[in-house]
């Protein structure tokens, strides 16, 4: 099993009514992900997608969320940290072989200490660099 965690995006689709996070977020990484899931369903079958929301914390991609406008800043990252660490620890217990964190430093702040929760045999990648590099 593989786990992908992507930070939320400023661009959001839909109106106020709740829709799945996977459909709500409209940033570049989320658009590429939707395309991948649509075009490669067999390859993507073992991929679990979670969104990292500045409003809701770490949430499954299929969780329905309303339209909102919140930015991850230092104070919000600090406020979310206990909830996010607990949710991440629960996810790690599910036995993922690979984890990709498509999040910025602001989101990593909310996950501070996540490294100690991951077993040494799990392949972890944290995307960094330009958007082009992240999209690759």
PEPERA-V564986 format. One line per field, one symbol per residue. ss: DSSP state (~ for helix, > for strand, _ for the rest). burial: b if it has 16 or more other C-alpha atoms within 10 Angstrom, else e. A space follows every 50 residues. Layout:
BEGIN
ss = ???
burial = ???
END
This chain:
BEGIN
ss = _>>>>>>____>______>>~~~~>__~~~~~~~~~~~~___~~~~>>>> >>>___>>>>___>>________~~~~~~~~~~~~~~~~~~~_____>>> >>__~~~~~~___~~~~_____>>>>____~~~~~_
burial = ebbbbbbbbeebeeeeeebebbbbbbbebbeebeeeeeeeeeebeebbbb bbbbeebbbbbbebbebeeeebeeebbbebbeebbeebeebbeeebeebb bbbeebbbbbbbebeeebeeeeebeebeeeeeeeee
END
